[in-house]
Amino acid sequence: MLRTAARATVTTAARRSVTTALTALAASAAALALTAPAAQAAPSTRTAPSAPTAQAAPSTPVPQVYAPPTGHAAQVRNRHTGPGIHRFLTWFYGQHGPTEQRREHFVSDFLKQKQAQNPDHDVILCAQNTPQRIEVGPVTVAQSAGFGWATVTAYWADGTTSTSTAYVALDSHPIELHDVVCAE
């Protein structure tokens, strides 16, 4: 019986020792997890100290600052602006509608396909004949959508007007008319 009691005491002591070691290990892992992002932020060029030093866990987590991917600023700089889109649309439409050369070289494949599906209707002018004059309104730019657009007003010989919305992709190079939505 004495042997059984001695074994129980040794077993209980061993369990406590293992529990204490696991608790210490968990605390070390938690401290390491809190300091790991800061430690991994940039490789150090300094040589490692000769003896390891203990690092205390910060009382509050260190916020991670978002950095856009490399080249993001260049992409934004190369996007078309509102004034640039207005100049393009004014030039593209001219006074009486775009020329065949402009339709060929400054219209997206998407809009060319839309025109091919509607051969009896000019999808760029939303009409079947030539307007007396055309005006391009103010441009709205939505960076997050990747498009800029403006209302295009056509004035007709019978005194009526028609409006459409012309869309330009901000990152198209060269700049081109992406789509036109005709007003009802």
CORPE-V102947 format. One line per field, one symbol per residue. psi: psi as a letter, one per 40 degrees, with the letter a starting at -180 (. if undefined). burial: + if it has 24 or more other ideal C-beta (glycine too) atoms within 12 Angstrom, else -. A space follows every 50 residues. Layout:
psi: ???
burial: ???
This chain:
psi: ddddddddddddddddddddddddddddddddddeddddedhiieiiiid hiiihihidiihihhhhiiheddddddeiiiddddddddddddadeiiid ddddefhiddddddddegdehhedefaeahidihihaihhhgdddeiiii hhhhhideeiiiiihhhhhdehhiiihdihhhi.
burial: -------------------------------------------------- ----------------------------++-+--++-++--+++--++-- --+--+++--+--++------++++++---+--+++--+-+-----++++ ++++-------+++++++++-+--++++++----
